[in-house]
Amino acid sequence: MTNPAAGSWTTLIDDILDGNWTSPETGKKAVVPYDRIVIEESLEGRAADLVSELDLGERFTVVADAATYDALGERVARELKTLGPVDVLILDHPHADMANVESLAVKLADADAVVAVGSGTINDLCKFVTGRNERRYCVFGTAGSMNGYTSTTASITLESGLKVSLPSHAPSGFFVDLGVSAAAPTYLSAAGFGDCLCRSVAQIDWWMSHRLLGTAYHQVPFLIQEKDEAALNERAAKLAEHDIEANGYLYRVLTLCGLGISFTGVSNHGSMGEHQISHYIDCFAGERHPGTLHGTQVGVASLTMARLQQAMLASDKPPVVKATKIDPDDMVRRMGPAVAAQCLDELKKKAFDENAAAAFNERLQELWPTLRQELKQFMLPVHEMRRLLKSTGGPISAAELGTPADFYREAVVHCREMRNRFSFLDIAADAGMLGDFARGEA
């Protein structure tokens, strides 16, 4: 099997963890908050050795849900019994929200060593709960469905209903049995691929914001995953075939994307306009939510963002923005008073008044020819992104996602209100173009 360097799935990852990799931006050695990351074709019989090296404690609590316990949790719990007492906590269809955080915090109050088994929700809950009192934990992945395994943030829905990325901590150890993950339902790996597919549109948004508004930008997160992204795209169709090698590259990209946050302190390299669309769906769909995963939604939203960006960049004339229109009453109608107040604060931070709009237009006019060429270097053509996502078995439209057309269009138009990250959604809205564009989406 062809691996990233003589058979090791953690080449480069090991160098970063060991402090042997130097950032070309800063000239400094990497410093990241992880003890061990292991990605291998099989980890059967190794759970006890892997966990014991982390020195988490002497009594273990394995946290899983029913599916992840069947996939790997039972095996991990059995193998850990050679180290000491093992408690098993199986969560019933959990959601990563504050209610579940508080419930899990009570259940883990006396836990010595927390071992999460699962992706997404399980990892975010365990990460956030242990992070609040600085207890170290580790996680065994069961599917390459999201890039949050190695991030230092947790995606949590607040009591108000607003979904946000909250500062947390990284797992001390992250362990992947590729055989287990490759055997998982293909919609999970398709979701993970959807989360990876956003790289090009996120980079375009971030670089545009940097060039036009002077916001911070870092190249390192893109640099460390560049080769693996290409290798993953070459094997995208094999994810639907439960191929171990394809899943190996998927995990490498997901892991390296998470590691990027350790270098920058922000998630912009993997979360810009496309993630805002997904977050809007999660926060405000209610009974209209199709029950889809975060990464599945991000994949479809990435296609939407690519169409918007590429349509705007196809013109040799820059758009012209006006002062940002804000309708607080409509925000309350759609979001409810509490969330609308939070989002209004975020929106005001990036809103243009007439003077700021004029200054932005002047800057845009000056930079547009150069900026277009710069952004095209980051771009994947829409048709190629669509082909890749379709080959994994993931949905490629709001209709396939199961999101009602009118609500998806609402998400495209209004999601920019949720977060102070400037994207092409903001330019299109302030230029009076976003509503017309959204009518063609769904």
Residue pairs with C-beta under 8 A, 6 or more apart in sequence:
1 7
1 41
1 244
1 245
2 245
3 9
3 11
3 245
3 248
4 11
4 12
4 227
4 228
4 231
4 249
4 252
5 11
5 12
8 14
9 39
9 40
9 176
9 178
9 248
9 251
9 252
10 37
10 38
10 39
12 21
12 224
12 256
13 37
13 39
13 252
13 255
13 256
13 259
14 20
14 37
15 21
15 30
16 30
16 32
16 224
16 259
17 32
17 34
17 35
17 36
17 37
19 29
19 30
19 31
20 29
20 30
21 29
21 30
22 28
22 29
22 30
23 29
23 30
23 220
23 263
24 219
24 220
24 223
25 218
25 219
25 220
30 262
30 263
31 262
32 170
32 259
32 262
32 263
33 152
33 169
33 170
33 262
34 150
34 170
34 171
34 172
34 173
34 174
35 53
35 54
35 172
35 173
36 50
36 53
36 54
36 172
36 173
36 174
36 175
37 150
37 173
37 174
37 175
37 255
38 50
38 173
38 174
38 175
38 176
39 175
39 176
39 178
39 248
39 251
39 252
39 255
40 176
40 177
40 178
41 177
41 178
41 179
41 244
41 248
42 177
42 178
42 179
43 50
43 140
43 175
43 176
43 177
44 75
44 177
45 79
46 79
47 75
47 76
47 79
47 80
47 140
47 175
48 79
48 80
48 82
48 83
50 138
50 173
50 175
51 60
51 80
51 83
51 113
51 115
51 138
51 173
52 83
53 173
54 136
54 138
54 172
54 173
56 112
56 113
56 114
56 115
56 136
56 137
56 138
56 172
57 112
57 113
58 83
58 84
58 85
58 112
58 113
59 84
59 85
59 86
59 87
59 111
59 112
59 113
60 77
60 80
60 83
60 84
60 85
60 86
60 87
60 112
60 113
60 115
61 86
61 87
61 88
61 89
61 108
61 111
61 112
61 113
61 114
61 115
62 73
62 76
62 77
62 80
62 86
62 87
62 88
62 89
62 115
62 117
63 89
63 91
63 104
63 108
63 114
63 115
63 116
63 117
63 118
63 122
63 125
63 126
64 72
64 73
64 88
64 89
64 90
64 91
64 116
64 117
64 118
64 122
65 90
65 91
65 92
65 93
65 94
65 118
65 121
65 122
66 90
66 92
67 118
67 142
68 117
68 118
68 119
68 122
68 142
69 88
69 90
69 117
71 142
71 180
71 183
71 184
72 117
72 140
72 142
72 177
72 180
73 88
73 90
73 117
73 118
73 140
76 115
76 117
76 140
77 86
77 88
80 86
80 115
87 111
89 107
89 108
91 100
91 104
91 122
91 125
94 100
94 104
94 121
94 122
94 125
95 121
95 157
96 120
96 121
96 124
96 125
96 128
96 154
96 155
96 156
96 157
97 156
97 157
97 158
97 159
98 156
98 157
98 158
98 159
99 159
100 125
101 125
101 128
101 129
101 156
104 125
104 126
104 129
105 129
105 132
108 114
108 129
108 130
111 135
113 137
114 126
114 129
114 130
114 135
114 137
114 138
115 137
115 138
115 139
115 140
116 122
116 123
116 125
116 126
116 127
116 137
116 138
116 139
116 140
116 171
117 139
117 140
117 142
118 139
118 140
118 141
118 142
119 141
119 142
119 143
119 144
119 145
119 146
119 149
119 188
120 145
120 146
120 148
120 293
120 294
122 139
123 139
123 141
123 148
123 149
123 171
124 148
124 154
124 155
124 156
125 154
126 137
126 139
127 137
127 139
127 154
127 168
127 169
127 170
127 171
128 154
128 156
128 166
128 168
130 136
130 137
130 169
131 154
131 168
131 169
134 169
136 172
137 171
137 172
138 171
138 172
138 173
138 174
138 175
139 149
139 171
139 173
139 174
139 175
140 175
140 176
140 177
141 149
141 174
141 175
141 176
141 177
141 181
141 251
142 180
142 181
142 184
143 181
143 184
143 185
143 188
143 189
143 192
144 181
144 188
144 189
144 192
144 247
144 250
144 251
144 254
145 184
145 188
145 189
145 191
145 192
145 195
145 293
145 295
146 191
146 192
146 195
146 254
146 293
146 294
146 295
147 192
147 195
147 196
147 253
147 254
147 255
147 257
147 258
147 270
147 295
148 154
148 155
148 258
149 171
149 174
149 254
149 255
149 258
150 170
150 171
150 174
150 254
150 255
150 258
150 259
151 170
151 258
151 261
151 267
152 167
152 168
152 169
152 170
152 261
152 262
153 165
153 166
153 167
153 168
153 261
153 267
154 165
154 166
154 168
155 163
155 164
155 165
155 166
155 294
156 163
156 164
156 165
156 166
157 163
157 164
157 282
157 283
158 164
160 336
160 338
160 339
160 342
161 283
161 284
161 336
161 338
161 339
162 283
162 339
162 342
162 343
162 418
163 279
163 282
163 283
165 267
165 271
170 262
174 255
176 251
178 244
178 247
178 248
178 251
179 244
181 189
181 247
181 251
182 189
182 242
182 243
182 244
182 246
182 247
183 242
186 239
186 240
186 242
186 392
186 393
187 293
187 296
187 393
187 394
188 293
189 239
189 240
189 246
189 247
189 250
189 392
190 239
190 240
190 295
190 296
190 299
190 389
190 392
190 393
190 394
191 293
191 294
191 295
191 296
191 299
191 394
192 250
192 254
192 295
193 232
193 236
193 239
193 250
193 295
193 299
193 388
193 389
193 392
193 394
194 295
194 296
194 297
194 298
194 299
194 300
194 302
194 389
194 392
194 394
195 254
195 270
195 294
195 295
195 298
195 299
196 229
196 232
196 250
196 253
196 254
196 257
197 298
197 299
197 302
197 385
197 388
197 389
198 270
198 271
198 272
198 274
198 275
198 298
198 299
198 301
198 302
198 305
199 222
199 225
199 229
199 257
199 269
199 270
200 302
200 306
200 378
200 379
200 380
200 385
201 272
201 273
201 274
201 302
201 305
201 306
201 309
202 268
202 269
202 270
202 271
202 272
202 273
202 274
202 275
203 222
203 269
203 378
204 309
204 375
204 378
204 379
204 424
205 272
205 273
205 305
205 309
205 421
205 422
205 423
205 424
206 215
206 217
206 268
206 269
206 272
207 217
207 374
207 375
207 378
208 371
208 375
208 422
208 423
208 424
208 427
209 215
209 217
209 421
209 422
209 423
210 216
210 217
211 367
211 371
211 374
212 360
212 363
212 364
212 367
212 371
212 422
213 360
213 422
215 422
216 264
216 266
217 268
218 260
218 263
218 264
218 269
220 260
220 263
220 264
221 256
221 257
221 259
221 260
221 261
221 263
221 264
221 269
221 270
222 260
222 269
224 256
224 259
224 260
225 252
225 253
225 256
225 257
225 260
228 249
228 252
228 253
228 256
229 253
231 249
232 246
232 249
232 250
232 252
232 253
233 388
235 243
235 245
235 246
235 249
236 246
236 388
236 389
236 391
236 392
237 391
237 392
238 245
238 246
239 246
239 247
239 250
239 392
239 393
240 391
240 392
240 393
257 269
257 270
260 269
260 270
261 267
268 421
271 421
272 305
272 421
272 423
273 301
273 305
273 308
273 415
273 416
273 421
273 423
273 424
273 425
274 298
274 301
274 302
274 304
274 305
275 298
275 301
276 415
276 416
276 418
276 419
276 421
276 423
276 425
277 297
277 301
277 304
277 305
277 411
277 412
277 415
278 294
278 297
278 298
278 301
279 415
279 418
279 419
280 410
280 411
280 414
280 415
280 418
281 289
281 297
281 403
281 407
281 408
281 411
282 289
282 294
282 297
283 335
283 339
283 418
284 334
284 335
284 411
285 403
285 407
288 403
288 404
288 407
289 403
290 401
290 402
290 403
291 402
292 395
292 401
292 402
292 403
296 394
296 395
296 401
297 401
297 403
299 389
299 394
299 395
299 396
300 395
300 396
300 397
300 398
300 400
300 401
302 385
302 389
303 382
303 385
303 386
303 389
303 396
303 397
304 412
304 441
305 423
305 424
305 425
306 379
306 380
306 382
306 385
307 382
307 437
307 441
308 424
308 425
308 428
308 437
309 375
309 379
309 424
310 379
310 381
310 382
311 437
312 319
312 424
312 427
312 428
312 433
313 372
313 375
313 376
313 379
316 368
316 369
316 372
317 368
318 361
318 364
318 365
318 368
319 364
319 427
319 428
319 431
319 433
320 361
320 431
321 352
321 357
321 360
321 361
321 364
321 427
321 430
321 431
322 352
322 354
322 357
322 430
322 431
322 432
323 351
323 352
323 353
323 354
323 356
323 357
323 430
324 347
324 350
324 351
324 352
324 353
324 357
324 426
324 429
324 430
325 429
325 430
326 344
326 347
326 348
326 351
328 340
328 344
331 340
331 343
331 344
331 414
331 417
332 340
334 340
334 410
334 414
335 343
343 417
343 418
344 417
346 417
346 418
346 419
346 420
347 416
347 417
347 420
349 420
350 420
350 421
350 422
350 426
352 360
352 430
357 430
364 371
386 396
389 395
389 396
390 396
395 401
395 402
397 442
398 405
398 408
398 441
398 442
399 405
399 442
401 408
403 411
403 442
405 442
406 442
408 441
408 442
409 438
409 439
409 441
409 442
412 425
412 434
412 437
412 438
412 441
413 429
413 434
413 435
413 438
415 425
416 423
416 425
416 426
416 429
425 434
428 434
428 437
